Amino acid sequence: MTSSDAPQTPPSTGRAPGPPVGPTPPAPHAEARASVLRDRPFGAHVRTRWWAPIAVLVALMAIMFSSQIAAGILWVIATMALHGAAPAGSGLSPSLMLLTNLCLALLIPVSLLALRWIAGVPWRAALAVARPFSWGRALRGVVIVLLVIALALGAALLASPDLRAESAVQVGASTLPLVLITLLTTPLQAAGEEIMFRGTLLPLLGSWIRHRPLGAIILGTALSTVLFGLVHGATDPWLALYYTGFGLCGALLAIATGGIEASIAFHVGNNMVFMLFAALTVGDGGIVIDRSAAGGAGGPWVLGMLGLDLLVVAVLAMLGRRRTRRERRGRAGEQRATSA
């Protein structure tokens, strides 16, 4: 065998053989796989396949509406079986309110499972990014919202004799059941809506804009907020404005604080104050929620409510960001101590 036929050996570099130096090239189709981008703000932190947001949206909307329709049918059947007649009135009786709240609470596991099974994104991405979900944040936020909205409602009652007359306390057969159902299930109902719209749909819909975080946040916020307003079914323009604005407030809180604790607290506190207030004034009837244009329940007062909501958002966002900075300083201090 001539020298030209001999196997050629690369020149020695003096180093033991090992993996190639430099960044590893991305695997084929890595861009298409779902992932959580922890260095990006909440709302722009999810990446998934292009069709996944549509599939999750359709699945969640179908489950949300079908569960409530099924619960309503079962409620009518049970009422007829127990009382021999169809339920009368259009208000939320204690039993119907309980079923409605439980159906909306079902959105908590359903949204998280849809995010994981359909979009392929870890379910924790719906709760927070770059930090764990904090129960302390949520509970403190609920207390703040309860105090602010209860004080504002009390001030409105003191300033308006007409409102006081219309809102006189009437204790009846429905009072205690409605109060208990509000205390026990309204937090779950509000959390279900927040996890669906702010925790799941906002980042998923924003994921269609991949390389511009601000664009992703704007798109996800706009689409999820409009959907939140639409599903409440208000044909009164003032109430439609209120529900849409309320959804925007929740989105702003999630983005500003990097998680949905503050948005859940905002929703829970708001709903609990108004549902408790309604429960104390209905007597033997049910809670009437008229969102129709003919009902005329909306009005310019909505602007005052949205102004109050924005004030609450500013307070919760400021406290949430301050807590995040303290946590980061604490983690940095622990890392320095460990390295030393």
Secondary structure, DSSP 8 states (H G I E B T S, - for coil): --TTTS-------SS---S-SS-----TTGGGS-EE-TTS-TTS-EE--TTHHHHHHHHHHHHHHHHHHHHHHHHHHHHHHHHSS---SSSB-HHHHHHHHHHHHTHHHHHHHHHHHTS---GGGGTBSSS---HHHHHHHHHHHHHHHHHHHHHHHHH-HHHHHHT---B-TTHHHHHHHHHHHHHHHHHHHHIIIIIIIHHHHHTTS-S-HHHHHHHHHHHHHHHHHHHTT--SHHHHHHHHHHHHHHHHHHHHHTBSHHHHHHHHHHHHHHHHHHHTT-BTS-B----STTTT---THHHHHHHHHHHHHHHHHHHHHHHHHHHHHHHHHHHHHHH-
